């Protein structure tokens, strides 16, 4: 594979494993942590290969947490996700390579802003639709769809969060994959990059099973957001230059 080096593949697997472990512990995180790191390693790893990896992870996590699933609350977010994904697909069709990097950076910084804003919207049908739409749009373009939907679940219990977010992300990642294929962002190269980085998903998933009740997400949050902010600024600078 001439587009990336062996070292980049190793680093990408570590980034995916870290994000997968975080999502297994907190309910979301593979996008928020892995996407910025992968972009810094090589922009080729986002959004297609990471979105494919995210779908594999959500299947594993949904199977693990299925007993706590409450689909009634998830369905409204899924409806919003359809709208956001369609808008994202239209955006990707008209973006140039530089335009994509600029959009990627701005949306990453938006995700960071949402995470630190201190917003505490209630879990309701309306907030679920709006969060689902924002998550679908951001997740399709950047593979970072976690912060909007996580805002409305921040006051819920851990098992419910992990189950419901897994169900939402399974649908969201599937819809995003369809949009990315139709807009040309998932082709043979992206499938190969997915194949060489999916071991990171399984490693992170297994590790999260050990750490799920031992590591508080709050302790990791500043580091994750700092990494995302750095990558967002770097993407904006690359897009503008």
Secondary structure as GFF3:
##gff-version 3
##sequence-region A 1 241
A	DSSP	alpha_helix	6	26	.	.	.	ID=ss1
A	DSSP	pi_helix	30	35	.	.	.	ID=ss2
A	DSSP	alpha_helix	36	41	.	.	.	ID=ss3
A	DSSP	three_ten_helix	43	45	.	.	.	ID=ss4
A	DSSP	alpha_helix	48	65	.	.	.	ID=ss5
A	DSSP	three_ten_helix	66	68	.	.	.	ID=ss6
A	DSSP	alpha_helix	71	94	.	.	.	ID=ss7
A	DSSP	alpha_helix	97	116	.	.	.	ID=ss8
A	DSSP	alpha_helix	125	142	.	.	.	ID=ss9
A	DSSP	alpha_helix	146	151	.	.	.	ID=ss10
A	DSSP	alpha_helix	158	182	.	.	.	ID=ss11
A	DSSP	alpha_helix	188	211	.	.	.	ID=ss12
A	DSSP	alpha_helix	217	240	.	.	.	ID=ss13
###
